[in-house]
Amino acid sequence: MNDNKTLVVVQRRCPATREDQVKILSAWTASGLSGREFGQQVGVAPHLLYGWRRATRRSEQPGRRFVEVPGGMTVTNWAAEVATRNGVVRLSSMASPSWAGKLIRELSQC
């Protein structure tokens, strides 16, 4: 608190619109600079640049959907079981390791 009781106004920047983010990300990509270097040039924190890029990549991915498998299938050798908040997901030994890894990463975000 300052001693002379004057009012101190701190101006905050307005959050960048999605359109602004896309323009900034395009310029960053074209620049070839690191996030830190580019962020210093344009006045945007590097963690924001990386967050915007991550959000853009996720929004460009096709919709992710999980499909329940009918109960008529009989598998006795499960390669793995993943416990989620909503139940247990069992992975067949026929599931590729890369696909199973992606599935587990996705489920850990739920």
Biopython code that builds the backbone (N, CA, C, O; Angstrom):
import numpy as np
from Bio.PDB.StructureBuilder import StructureBuilder

atoms = [
    (1, "MET", "N", (0.849, -1.172, 0.000)),
    (1, "MET", "CA", (0.000, 0.000, 0.000)),
    (1, "MET", "C", (0.887, 1.226, 0.000)),
    (1, "MET", "O", (1.866, 1.284, 0.745)),
    (2, "ASN", "N", (0.556, 2.219, -0.835)),
    (2, "ASN", "CA", (1.426, 3.386, -0.834)),
    (2, "ASN", "C", (1.016, 4.356, 0.267)),
    (2, "ASN", "O", (-0.155, 4.427, 0.638)),
    (3, "ASP", "N", (1.983, 5.098, 0.782)),
    (3, "ASP", "CA", (1.771, 5.934, 1.961)),
    (3, "ASP", "C", (0.999, 7.216, 1.692)),
    (3, "ASP", "O", (0.362, 7.752, 2.599)),
    (4, "ASN", "N", (1.043, 7.719, 0.461)),
    (4, "ASN", "CA", (0.371, 9.001, 0.222)),
    (4, "ASN", "C", (-1.096, 8.834, -0.163)),
    (4, "ASN", "O", (-1.741, 9.803, -0.563)),
    (5, "LYS", "N", (-1.613, 7.660, -0.052)),
    (5, "LYS", "CA", (-3.039, 7.349, -0.249)),
    (5, "LYS", "C", (-3.567, 7.706, -1.642)),
    (5, "LYS", "O", (-4.767, 7.921, -1.814)),
    (6, "THR", "N", (-2.682, 7.769, -2.626)),
    (6, "THR", "CA", (-3.144, 8.026, -3.984)),
    (6, "THR", "C", (-3.641, 6.730, -4.601)),
    (6, "THR", "O", (-3.230, 5.636, -4.213)),
    (7, "LEU", "N", (-4.502, 6.873, -5.534)),
    (7, "LEU", "CA", (-5.060, 5.727, -6.222)),
    (7, "LEU", "C", (-4.107, 5.307, -7.328)),
    (7, "LEU", "O", (-3.670, 6.130, -8.132)),
    (8, "VAL", "N", (-3.797, 4.047, -7.359)),
    (8, "VAL", "CA", (-2.938, 3.514, -8.405)),
    (8, "VAL", "C", (-3.793, 2.613, -9.281)),
    (8, "VAL", "O", (-4.387, 1.647, -8.801)),
    (9, "VAL", "N", (-3.851, 2.934, -10.564)),
    (9, "VAL", "CA", (-4.643, 2.151, -11.500)),
    (9, "VAL", "C", (-3.685, 1.288, -12.317)),
    (9, "VAL", "O", (-2.743, 1.789, -12.931)),
    (10, "VAL", "N", (-3.942, 0.007, -12.310)),
    (10, "VAL", "CA", (-3.135, -0.917, -13.091)),
    (10, "VAL", "C", (-3.984, -1.357, -14.270)),
    (10, "VAL", "O", (-5.057, -1.935, -14.100)),
    (11, "GLN", "N", (-3.495, -1.078, -15.457)),
    (11, "GLN", "CA", (-4.248, -1.469, -16.644)),
    (11, "GLN", "C", (-3.888, -2.889, -17.027)),
    (11, "GLN", "O", (-2.718, -3.270, -17.055)),
    (12, "ARG", "N", (-4.907, -3.656, -17.319)),
    (12, "ARG", "CA", (-4.698, -5.026, -17.769)),
    (12, "ARG", "C", (-5.055, -5.094, -19.237)),
    (12, "ARG", "O", (-5.962, -4.405, -19.703)),
    (13, "ARG", "N", (-4.352, -5.909, -19.940)),
    (13, "ARG", "CA", (-4.669, -6.102, -21.352)),
    (13, "ARG", "C", (-5.929, -6.943, -21.470)),
    (13, "ARG", "O", (-6.189, -7.825, -20.652)),
    (14, "CYS", "N", (-6.691, -6.654, -22.487)),
    (14, "CYS", "CA", (-7.857, -7.490, -22.768)),
    (14, "CYS", "C", (-7.362, -8.815, -23.326)),
    (14, "CYS", "O", (-6.366, -8.847, -24.049)),
    (15, "PRO", "N", (-8.030, -9.892, -23.005)),
    (15, "PRO", "CA", (-7.616, -11.178, -23.556)),
    (15, "PRO", "C", (-7.702, -11.149, -25.075)),
    (15, "PRO", "O", (-8.606, -10.539, -25.646)),
    (16, "ALA", "N", (-6.765, -11.808, -25.715)),
    (16, "ALA", "CA", (-6.749, -11.864, -27.172)),
    (16, "ALA", "C", (-7.960, -12.655, -27.660)),
    (16, "ALA", "O", (-8.301, -13.700, -27.107)),
    (17, "THR", "N", (-8.599, -12.140, -28.700)),
    (17, "THR", "CA", (-9.708, -12.879, -29.299)),
    (17, "THR", "C", (-9.143, -14.081, -30.046)),
    (17, "THR", "O", (-7.941, -14.154, -30.303)),
    (18, "ARG", "N", (-9.999, -15.003, -30.386)),
    (18, "ARG", "CA", (-9.563, -16.188, -31.133)),
    (18, "ARG", "C", (-8.936, -15.769, -32.456)),
    (18, "ARG", "O", (-7.947, -16.358, -32.893)),
    (19, "GLU", "N", (-9.506, -14.762, -33.086)),
    (19, "GLU", "CA", (-8.973, -14.261, -34.358)),
    (19, "GLU", "C", (-7.555, -13.710, -34.176)),
    (19, "GLU", "O", (-6.670, -13.964, -34.992)),
    (20, "ASP", "N", (-7.355, -12.954, -33.097)),
    (20, "ASP", "CA", (-6.023, -12.420, -32.794)),
    (20, "ASP", "C", (-5.028, -13.553, -32.539)),
    (20, "ASP", "O", (-3.883, -13.503, -32.988)),
    (21, "GLN", "N", (-5.481, -14.562, -31.820)),
    (21, "GLN", "CA", (-4.608, -15.686, -31.515)),
    (21, "GLN", "C", (-4.141, -16.372, -32.794)),
    (21, "GLN", "O", (-2.966, -16.717, -32.927)),
    (22, "VAL", "N", (-5.065, -16.568, -33.734)),
    (22, "VAL", "CA", (-4.722, -17.230, -35.000)),
    (22, "VAL", "C", (-3.697, -16.399, -35.765)),
    (22, "VAL", "O", (-2.743, -16.949, -36.317)),
    (23, "LYS", "N", (-3.885, -15.079, -35.804)),
    (23, "LYS", "CA", (-2.932, -14.206, -36.501)),
    (23, "LYS", "C", (-1.560, -14.262, -35.846)),
    (23, "LYS", "O", (-0.541, -14.341, -36.533)),
    (24, "ILE", "N", (-1.536, -14.222, -34.521)),
    (24, "ILE", "CA", (-0.266, -14.258, -33.794)),
    (24, "ILE", "C", (0.423, -15.599, -34.012)),
    (24, "ILE", "O", (1.634, -15.649, -34.227)),
    (25, "LEU", "N", (-0.349, -16.695, -33.957)),
    (25, "LEU", "CA", (0.244, -18.015, -34.169)),
    (25, "LEU", "C", (0.796, -18.160, -35.580)),
    (25, "LEU", "O", (1.847, -18.772, -35.771)),
    (26, "SER", "N", (0.108, -17.611, -36.562)),
    (26, "SER", "CA", (0.593, -17.661, -37.944)),
    (26, "SER", "C", (1.907, -16.904, -38.078)),
    (26, "SER", "O", (2.852, -17.378, -38.708)),
    (27, "ALA", "N", (1.949, -15.722, -37.476)),
    (27, "ALA", "CA", (3.181, -14.927, -37.524)),
    (27, "ALA", "C", (4.320, -15.649, -36.814)),
    (27, "ALA", "O", (5.462, -15.615, -37.271)),
    (28, "TRP", "N", (4.010, -16.300, -35.700)),
    (28, "TRP", "CA", (5.032, -17.044, -34.958)),
    (28, "TRP", "C", (5.590, -18.167, -35.817)),
    (28, "TRP", "O", (6.806, -18.342, -35.899)),
    (29, "THR", "N", (4.711, -18.929, -36.456)),
    (29, "THR", "CA", (5.144, -20.038, -37.294)),
    (29, "THR", "C", (6.030, -19.534, -38.427)),
    (29, "THR", "O", (7.066, -20.130, -38.724)),
    (30, "ALA", "N", (5.623, -18.440, -39.056)),
    (30, "ALA", "CA", (6.383, -17.881, -40.176)),
    (30, "ALA", "C", (7.738, -17.328, -39.733)),
    (30, "ALA", "O", (8.684, -17.290, -40.520)),
    (31, "SER", "N", (7.826, -16.901, -38.478)),
    (31, "SER", "CA", (9.058, -16.272, -38.000)),
    (31, "SER", "C", (10.200, -17.259, -37.808)),
    (31, "SER", "O", (11.367, -16.903, -37.968)),
    (32, "GLY", "N", (9.866, -18.499, -37.465)),
    (32, "GLY", "CA", (10.900, -19.489, -37.186)),
    (32, "GLY", "C", (11.572, -19.305, -35.836)),
    (32, "GLY", "O", (12.550, -19.987, -35.530)),
    (33, "LEU", "N", (11.060, -18.396, -35.034)),
    (33, "LEU", "CA", (11.632, -18.114, -33.716)),
    (33, "LEU", "C", (11.078, -19.068, -32.668)),
    (33, "LEU", "O", (10.048, -19.710, -32.872)),
    (34, "SER", "N", (11.777, -19.148, -31.548)),
    (34, "SER", "CA", (11.258, -19.923, -30.426)),
    (34, "SER", "C", (10.086, -19.158, -29.813)),
    (34, "SER", "O", (9.889, -17.977, -30.097)),
    (35, "GLY", "N", (9.322, -19.833, -28.980)),
    (35, "GLY", "CA", (8.203, -19.176, -28.312)),
    (35, "GLY", "C", (8.658, -18.022, -27.441)),
    (35, "GLY", "O", (8.001, -16.983, -27.379)),
    (36, "ARG", "N", (9.781, -18.206, -26.772)),
    (36, "ARG", "CA", (10.306, -17.153, -25.903)),
    (36, "ARG", "C", (10.737, -15.931, -26.712)),
    (36, "ARG", "O", (10.407, -14.798, -26.365)),
    (37, "GLU", "N", (11.481, -16.174, -27.798)),
    (37, "GLU", "CA", (11.963, -15.063, -28.630)),
    (37, "GLU", "C", (10.801, -14.306, -29.272)),
    (37, "GLU", "O", (10.760, -13.075, -29.250)),
    (38, "PHE", "N", (9.867, -15.051, -29.840)),
    (38, "PHE", "CA", (8.732, -14.403, -30.505)),
    (38, "PHE", "C", (7.858, -13.681, -29.491)),
    (38, "PHE", "O", (7.410, -12.562, -29.740)),
    (39, "GLY", "N", (7.615, -14.314, -28.356)),
    (39, "GLY", "CA", (6.799, -13.697, -27.321)),
    (39, "GLY", "C", (7.372, -12.376, -26.846)),
    (39, "GLY", "O", (6.627, -11.428, -26.598)),
    (40, "GLN", "N", (8.699, -12.304, -26.717)),
    (40, "GLN", "CA", (9.336, -11.053, -26.312)),
    (40, "GLN", "C", (9.131, -9.968, -27.361)),
    (40, "GLN", "O", (8.943, -8.800, -27.021)),
    (41, "GLN", "N", (9.166, -10.349, -28.632)),
    (41, "GLN", "CA", (9.002, -9.370, -29.707)),
    (41, "GLN", "C", (7.597, -8.790, -29.757)),
    (41, "GLN", "O", (7.421, -7.595, -29.998)),
    (42, "VAL", "N", (6.597, -9.634, -29.528)),
    (42, "VAL", "CA", (5.207, -9.172, -29.675)),
    (42, "VAL", "C", (4.516, -8.885, -28.353)),
    (42, "VAL", "O", (3.373, -8.428, -28.338)),
    (43, "GLY", "N", (5.193, -9.145, -27.247)),
    (43, "GLY", "CA", (4.609, -8.847, -25.951)),
    (43, "GLY", "C", (3.590, -9.856, -25.458)),
    (43, "GLY", "O", (2.633, -9.506, -24.766)),
    (44, "VAL", "N", (3.807, -11.120, -25.825)),
    (44, "VAL", "CA", (2.914, -12.203, -25.373)),
    (44, "VAL", "C", (3.765, -13.222, -24.627)),
    (44, "VAL", "O", (4.823, -13.627, -25.109)),
    (45, "ALA", "N", (3.309, -13.628, -23.467)),
    (45, "ALA", "CA", (4.036, -14.611, -22.677)),
    (45, "ALA", "C", (4.130, -15.933, -23.447)),
    (45, "ALA", "O", (3.149, -16.370, -24.048)),
    (46, "PRO", "N", (5.295, -16.561, -23.432)),
    (46, "PRO", "CA", (5.464, -17.816, -24.175)),
    (46, "PRO", "C", (4.464, -18.897, -23.788)),
    (46, "PRO", "O", (4.022, -19.663, -24.644)),
    (47, "HIS", "N", (4.098, -18.971, -22.495)),
    (47, "HIS", "CA", (3.147, -20.021, -22.101)),
    (47, "HIS", "C", (1.792, -19.817, -22.772)),
    (47, "HIS", "O", (1.072, -20.783, -23.022)),
    (48, "LEU", "N", (1.442, -18.566, -23.063)),
    (48, "LEU", "CA", (0.189, -18.317, -23.784)),
    (48, "LEU", "C", (0.291, -18.798, -25.227)),
    (48, "LEU", "O", (-0.642, -19.402, -25.755)),
    (49, "LEU", "N", (1.424, -18.528, -25.859)),
    (49, "LEU", "CA", (1.614, -18.986, -27.246)),
    (49, "LEU", "C", (1.468, -20.500, -27.337)),
    (49, "LEU", "O", (0.759, -21.022, -28.197)),
    (50, "TYR", "N", (2.153, -21.190, -26.435)),
    (50, "TYR", "CA", (2.090, -22.650, -26.466)),
    (50, "TYR", "C", (0.682, -23.153, -26.141)),
    (50, "TYR", "O", (0.230, -24.137, -26.727)),
    (51, "GLY", "N", (0.000, -22.502, -25.232)),
    (51, "GLY", "CA", (-1.373, -22.891, -24.897)),
    (51, "GLY", "C", (-2.321, -22.683, -26.066)),
    (51, "GLY", "O", (-3.167, -23.531, -26.350)),
    (52, "TRP", "N", (-2.173, -21.540, -26.745)),
    (52, "TRP", "CA", (-3.020, -21.269, -27.917)),
    (52, "TRP", "C", (-2.762, -22.301, -29.004)),
    (52, "TRP", "O", (-3.694, -22.792, -29.640)),
    (53, "ARG", "N", (-1.486, -22.626, -29.212)),
    (53, "ARG", "CA", (-1.151, -23.605, -30.252)),
    (53, "ARG", "C", (-1.746, -24.963, -29.909)),
    (53, "ARG", "O", (-2.286, -25.646, -30.779)),
    (54, "ARG", "N", (-1.648, -25.357, -28.638)),
    (54, "ARG", "CA", (-2.210, -26.641, -28.210)),
    (54, "ARG", "C", (-3.719, -26.667, -28.418)),
    (54, "ARG", "O", (-4.266, -27.653, -28.913)),
    (55, "ALA", "N", (-4.389, -25.584, -28.040)),
    (55, "ALA", "CA", (-5.848, -25.515, -28.194)),
    (55, "ALA", "C", (-6.245, -25.564, -29.666)),
    (55, "ALA", "O", (-7.250, -26.181, -30.022)),
    (56, "THR", "N", (-5.459, -24.918, -30.517)),
    (56, "THR", "CA", (-5.749, -24.925, -31.949)),
    (56, "THR", "C", (-5.600, -26.326, -32.513)),
    (56, "THR", "O", (-6.435, -26.781, -33.296)),
    (57, "ARG", "N", (-4.542, -27.006, -32.118)),
    (57, "ARG", "CA", (-4.336, -28.370, -32.616)),
    (57, "ARG", "C", (-5.448, -29.301, -32.168)),
    (57, "ARG", "O", (-5.903, -30.149, -32.936)),
    (58, "ARG", "N", (-5.882, -29.146, -30.936)),
    (58, "ARG", "CA", (-6.966, -30.007, -30.437)),
    (58, "ARG", "C", (-8.271, -29.727, -31.169)),
    (58, "ARG", "O", (-9.031, -30.652, -31.455)),
    (59, "SER", "N", (-8.539, -28.463, -31.474)),
    (59, "SER", "CA", (-9.788, -28.130, -32.143)),
    (59, "SER", "C", (-9.788, -28.595, -33.591)),
    (59, "SER", "O", (-10.852, -28.793, -34.179)),
    (60, "GLU", "N", (-8.597, -28.773, -34.176)),
    (60, "GLU", "CA", (-8.506, -29.222, -35.566)),
    (60, "GLU", "C", (-8.619, -30.731, -35.703)),
    (60, "GLU", "O", (-8.842, -31.236, -36.803)),
    (61, "GLN", "N", (-8.469, -31.458, -34.603)),
    (61, "GLN", "CA", (-8.568, -32.908, -34.653)),
    (61, "GLN", "C", (-10.025, -33.310, -34.826)),
    (61, "GLN", "O", (-10.920, -32.658, -34.289)),
    (62, "PRO", "N", (-10.266, -34.385, -35.577)),
    (62, "PRO", "CA", (-11.644, -34.844, -35.700)),
    (62, "PRO", "C", (-12.201, -35.246, -34.343)),
    (62, "PRO", "O", (-11.454, -35.595, -33.429)),
    (63, "GLY", "N", (-13.508, -35.194, -34.225)),
    (63, "GLY", "CA", (-14.148, -35.525, -32.956)),
    (63, "GLY", "C", (-13.749, -36.901, -32.456)),
    (63, "GLY", "O", (-13.691, -37.865, -33.221)),
    (64, "ARG", "N", (-13.483, -36.976, -31.200)),
    (64, "ARG", "CA", (-13.108, -38.246, -30.597)),
    (64, "ARG", "C", (-14.368, -38.882, -30.032)),
    (64, "ARG", "O", (-15.129, -38.251, -29.298)),
    (65, "ARG", "N", (-14.566, -40.121, -30.384)),
    (65, "ARG", "CA", (-15.756, -40.796, -29.895)),
    (65, "ARG", "C", (-15.374, -42.175, -29.399)),
    (65, "ARG", "O", (-14.554, -42.871, -29.999)),
    (66, "PHE", "N", (-15.976, -42.543, -28.313)),
    (66, "PHE", "CA", (-15.800, -43.879, -27.782)),
    (66, "PHE", "C", (-17.073, -44.650, -28.063)),
    (66, "PHE", "O", (-18.181, -44.150, -27.868)),
    (67, "VAL", "N", (-16.898, -45.855, -28.517)),
    (67, "VAL", "CA", (-18.038, -46.684, -28.859)),
    (67, "VAL", "C", (-18.051, -47.882, -27.927)),
    (67, "VAL", "O", (-17.039, -48.562, -27.757)),
    (68, "GLU", "N", (-19.194, -48.132, -27.332)),
    (68, "GLU", "CA", (-19.319, -49.282, -26.455)),
    (68, "GLU", "C", (-19.406, -50.545, -27.302)),
    (68, "GLU", "O", (-20.158, -50.605, -28.274)),
    (69, "VAL", "N", (-18.635, -51.540, -26.924)),
    (69, "VAL", "CA", (-18.614, -52.801, -27.657)),
    (69, "VAL", "C", (-19.701, -53.699, -27.093)),
    (69, "VAL", "O", (-19.843, -53.818, -25.876)),
    (70, "PRO", "N", (-20.470, -54.331, -27.972)),
    (70, "PRO", "CA", (-21.533, -55.220, -27.494)),
    (70, "PRO", "C", (-20.984, -56.312, -26.590)),
    (70, "PRO", "O", (-19.857, -56.773, -26.768)),
    (71, "GLY", "N", (-21.789, -56.717, -25.623)),
    (71, "GLY", "CA", (-21.371, -57.702, -24.643)),
    (71, "GLY", "C", (-21.199, -59.103, -25.173)),
    (71, "GLY", "O", (-20.684, -59.959, -24.454)),
    (72, "GLY", "N", (-21.606, -59.380, -26.402)),
    (72, "GLY", "CA", (-21.523, -60.725, -26.952)),
    (72, "GLY", "C", (-20.110, -61.184, -27.253)),
    (72, "GLY", "O", (-19.878, -62.373, -27.471)),
    (73, "MET", "N", (-19.156, -60.251, -27.267)),
    (73, "MET", "CA", (-17.780, -60.624, -27.566)),
    (73, "MET", "C", (-17.133, -61.235, -26.327)),
    (73, "MET", "O", (-17.269, -60.714, -25.219)),
    (74, "THR", "N", (-16.438, -62.333, -26.527)),
    (74, "THR", "CA", (-15.788, -62.982, -25.402)),
    (74, "THR", "C", (-14.281, -62.873, -25.554)),
    (74, "THR", "O", (-13.691, -63.420, -26.486)),
    (75, "VAL", "N", (-13.681, -62.168, -24.637)),
    (75, "VAL", "CA", (-12.226, -62.063, -24.597)),
    (75, "VAL", "C", (-11.814, -62.483, -23.194)),
    (75, "VAL", "O", (-12.277, -61.920, -22.202)),
    (76, "THR", "N", (-10.948, -63.469, -23.127)),
    (76, "THR", "CA", (-10.538, -63.938, -21.810)),
    (76, "THR", "C", (-9.146, -63.439, -21.433)),
    (76, "THR", "O", (-8.790, -63.436, -20.255)),
    (77, "ASN", "N", (-8.370, -63.025, -22.404)),
    (77, "ASN", "CA", (-7.023, -62.523, -22.143)),
    (77, "ASN", "C", (-6.983, -61.019, -22.342)),
    (77, "ASN", "O", (-6.821, -60.543, -23.466)),
    (78, "TRP", "N", (-7.126, -60.283, -21.279)),
    (78, "TRP", "CA", (-7.037, -58.835, -21.371)),
    (78, "TRP", "C", (-5.584, -58.437, -21.230)),
    (78, "TRP", "O", (-4.875, -58.930, -20.352)),
    (79, "ALA", "N", (-5.140, -57.534, -22.105)),
    (79, "ALA", "CA", (-3.756, -57.066, -22.030)),
    (79, "ALA", "C", (-3.603, -56.044, -20.911)),
    (79, "ALA", "O", (-2.557, -55.960, -20.268)),
    (80, "ALA", "N", (-4.665, -55.266, -20.689)),
    (80, "ALA", "CA", (-4.585, -54.227, -19.648)),
    (80, "ALA", "C", (-5.982, -53.807, -19.246)),
    (80, "ALA", "O", (-6.938, -53.944, -20.010)),
    (81, "GLU", "N", (-6.079, -53.299, -18.045)),
    (81, "GLU", "CA", (-7.310, -52.700, -17.554)),
    (81, "GLU", "C", (-6.986, -51.294, -17.090)),
    (81, "GLU", "O", (-6.015, -51.074, -16.366)),
    (82, "VAL", "N", (-7.810, -50.339, -17.515)),
    (82, "VAL", "CA", (-7.612, -48.950, -17.113)),
    (82, "VAL", "C", (-8.825, -48.520, -16.310)),
    (82, "VAL", "O", (-9.947, -48.532, -16.817)),
    (83, "ALA", "N", (-8.606, -48.143, -15.068)),
    (83, "ALA", "CA", (-9.701, -47.698, -14.207)),
    (83, "ALA", "C", (-9.961, -46.220, -14.457)),
    (83, "ALA", "O", (-9.039, -45.406, -14.409)),
    (84, "THR", "N", (-11.213, -45.874, -14.724)),
    (84, "THR", "CA", (-11.620, -44.482, -14.894)),
    (84, "THR", "C", (-12.656, -44.156, -13.829)),
    (84, "THR", "O", (-13.071, -45.031, -13.069)),
    (85, "ARG", "N", (-13.066, -42.915, -13.778)),
    (85, "ARG", "CA", (-14.107, -42.527, -12.815)),
    (85, "ARG", "C", (-15.428, -43.228, -13.098)),
    (85, "ARG", "O", (-16.237, -43.442, -12.196)),
    (86, "ASN", "N", (-15.634, -43.582, -14.368)),
    (86, "ASN", "CA", (-16.916, -44.159, -14.764)),
    (86, "ASN", "C", (-16.889, -45.675, -14.903)),
    (86, "ASN", "O", (-17.896, -46.279, -15.275)),
    (87, "GLY", "N", (-15.766, -46.289, -14.614)),
    (87, "GLY", "CA", (-15.707, -47.736, -14.736)),
    (87, "GLY", "C", (-14.339, -48.196, -15.175)),
    (87, "GLY", "O", (-13.357, -47.462, -15.056)),
    (88, "VAL", "N", (-14.274, -49.406, -15.680)),
    (88, "VAL", "CA", (-13.018, -50.014, -16.096)),
    (88, "VAL", "C", (-13.057, -50.230, -17.600)),
    (88, "VAL", "O", (-14.056, -50.703, -18.143)),
    (89, "VAL", "N", (-11.967, -49.882, -18.267)),
    (89, "VAL", "CA", (-11.818, -50.132, -19.702)),
    (89, "VAL", "C", (-10.790, -51.238, -19.848)),
    (89, "VAL", "O", (-9.670, -51.130, -19.349)),
    (90, "ARG", "N", (-11.177, -52.293, -20.530)),
    (90, "ARG", "CA", (-10.271, -53.424, -20.740)),
    (90, "ARG", "C", (-9.752, -53.391, -22.164)),
    (90, "ARG", "O", (-10.516, -53.208, -23.112)),
    (91, "LEU", "N", (-8.451, -53.568, -22.306)),
    (91, "LEU", "CA", (-7.822, -53.552, -23.619)),
    (91, "LEU", "C", (-7.447, -54.963, -24.031)),
    (91, "LEU", "O", (-6.811, -55.697, -23.275)),
    (92, "SER", "N", (-7.843, -55.327, -25.221)),
    (92, "SER", "CA", (-7.528, -56.640, -25.761)),
    (92, "SER", "C", (-6.044, -56.709, -26.085)),
    (92, "SER", "O", (-5.394, -55.684, -26.293)),
    (93, "SER", "N", (-5.518, -57.917, -26.124)),
    (93, "SER", "CA", (-4.114, -58.095, -26.495)),
    (93, "SER", "C", (-3.904, -57.772, -27.974)),
    (93, "SER", "O", (-2.765, -57.659, -28.426)),
    (94, "MET", "N", (-4.978, -57.624, -28.718)),
    (94, "MET", "CA", (-4.883, -57.276, -30.134)),
    (94, "MET", "C", (-4.734, -55.758, -30.340)),
    (94, "MET", "O", (-4.434, -55.321, -31.452)),
    (95, "ALA", "N", (-4.934, -54.966, -29.307)),
    (95, "ALA", "CA", (-4.806, -53.512, -29.417)),
    (95, "ALA", "C", (-3.340, -53.149, -29.615)),
    (95, "ALA", "O", (-2.463, -53.659, -28.919)),
    (96, "SER", "N", (-3.087, -52.263, -30.573)),
    (96, "SER", "CA", (-1.695, -51.854, -30.807)),
    (96, "SER", "C", (-1.216, -51.004, -29.634)),
    (96, "SER", "O", (-1.999, -50.247, -29.060)),
    (97, "PRO", "N", (0.048, -51.119, -29.274)),
    (97, "PRO", "CA", (0.576, -50.346, -28.148)),
    (97, "PRO", "C", (0.426, -48.837, -28.337)),
    (97, "PRO", "O", (0.125, -48.122, -27.381)),
    (98, "SER", "N", (0.633, -48.347, -29.564)),
    (98, "SER", "CA", (0.510, -46.892, -29.773)),
    (98, "SER", "C", (-0.942, -46.445, -29.584)),
    (98, "SER", "O", (-1.189, -45.393, -28.993)),
    (99, "TRP", "N", (-1.896, -47.223, -30.073)),
    (99, "TRP", "CA", (-3.306, -46.873, -29.902)),
    (99, "TRP", "C", (-3.686, -46.923, -28.427)),
    (99, "TRP", "O", (-4.383, -46.041, -27.925)),
    (100, "ALA", "N", (-3.218, -47.968, -27.737)),
    (100, "ALA", "CA", (-3.528, -48.094, -26.314)),
    (100, "ALA", "C", (-2.948, -46.924, -25.526)),
    (100, "ALA", "O", (-3.588, -46.410, -24.609)),
    (101, "GLY", "N", (-1.743, -46.509, -25.881)),
    (101, "GLY", "CA", (-1.124, -45.365, -25.219)),
    (101, "GLY", "C", (-1.928, -44.096, -25.416)),
    (101, "GLY", "O", (-2.126, -43.328, -24.475)),
    (102, "LYS", "N", (-2.397, -43.874, -26.646)),
    (102, "LYS", "CA", (-3.228, -42.692, -26.933)),
    (102, "LYS", "C", (-4.525, -42.742, -26.134)),
    (102, "LYS", "O", (-4.965, -41.735, -25.581)),
    (103, "LEU", "N", (-5.131, -43.929, -26.081)),
    (103, "LEU", "CA", (-6.378, -44.086, -25.343)),
    (103, "LEU", "C", (-6.173, -43.779, -23.864)),
    (103, "LEU", "O", (-6.985, -43.083, -23.255)),
    (104, "ILE", "N", (-5.108, -44.287, -23.295)),
    (104, "ILE", "CA", (-4.839, -44.066, -21.873)),
    (104, "ILE", "C", (-4.585, -42.587, -21.599)),
    (104, "ILE", "O", (-5.047, -42.064, -20.585)),
    (105, "ARG", "N", (-3.854, -41.901, -22.489)),
    (105, "ARG", "CA", (-3.624, -40.461, -22.321)),
    (105, "ARG", "C", (-4.942, -39.700, -22.362)),
    (105, "ARG", "O", (-5.162, -38.789, -21.563)),
    (106, "GLU", "N", (-5.821, -40.073, -23.293)),
    (106, "GLU", "CA", (-7.122, -39.407, -23.395)),
    (106, "GLU", "C", (-7.958, -39.647, -22.149)),
    (106, "GLU", "O", (-8.577, -38.725, -21.617)),
    (107, "LEU", "N", (-7.971, -40.896, -21.685)),
    (107, "LEU", "CA", (-8.769, -41.220, -20.501)),
    (107, "LEU", "C", (-8.257, -40.522, -19.256)),
    (107, "LEU", "O", (-9.033, -40.194, -18.358)),
    (108, "SER", "N", (-6.944, -40.291, -19.199)),
    (108, "SER", "CA", (-6.391, -39.623, -18.012)),
    (108, "SER", "C", (-6.809, -38.166, -17.938)),
    (108, "SER", "O", (-6.701, -37.549, -16.878)),
    (109, "GLN", "N", (-7.286, -37.603, -19.042)),
    (109, "GLN", "CA", (-7.751, -36.209, -19.045)),
    (109, "GLN", "C", (-9.211, -36.084, -18.619)),
    (109, "GLN", "O", (-9.694, -34.986, -18.341)),
    (110, "CYS", "N", (-9.896, -37.202, -18.572)),
    (110, "CYS", "CA", (-11.329, -37.180, -18.216)),
    (110, "CYS", "C", (-11.511, -37.025, -16.725)),
    (110, "CYS", "O", (-12.643, -36.987, -16.242)),
]
sb = StructureBuilder()
sb.init_structure("model")
sb.init_model(0)
sb.init_chain("A")
sb.init_seg("    ")
for serial, (resi, resn, name, xyz) in enumerate(atoms, 1):
    if name == "N":
        sb.init_residue(resn, " ", resi, " ")
    sb.init_atom(name, np.array(xyz, "f"), 0.0, 1.0, " ", f" {name:<3s}", serial, name[0])
structure = sb.get_structure()
